[in-house]
Amino acid sequence: MTSLFGIVPLLLALLSGREPNQDTFEQTFQRALQAHLGGRFDESIEAYRQCLDLRPNHPLSAYQLACSYSRKGEADAAFDWLGKSMAWGRLMT
């Protein structure tokens, strides 16, 4: 019975035309953004990395990672993620 509960959201997402993990991505991105705005940069970095697990090569998530690392004072990581965001594409469509 437990596995049925895991399938229902997937089926609903497929029937609605959304990506199966779209809500999870949006919720995770919002959590990351709120952590960043609240100055909780370790938390935001972890959440933005989760976003990239859900949507690999997502340029805005990489850019936000760069911003979080920059605010932490970790310039090397910030520039690394900034470069990835630029390589992965446009930030806004």
Long-range contacts (C-beta under 8 A, 24 or more apart in sequence): 21-54, 21-55, 24-54, 25-51, 25-54, 25-55, 28-54, 29-61, 32-61, 32-64, 33-64, 36-64, 36-67, 36-68, 36-71, 39-71, 41-68, 41-69, 41-71, 41-72, 42-72, 44-68, 45-69, 45-72, 57-88, 57-89, 58-88, 59-84, 59-85, 59-86, 59-88, 59-89, 59-90, 59-91, 60-85, 60-91, 60-92, 62-88, 63-91
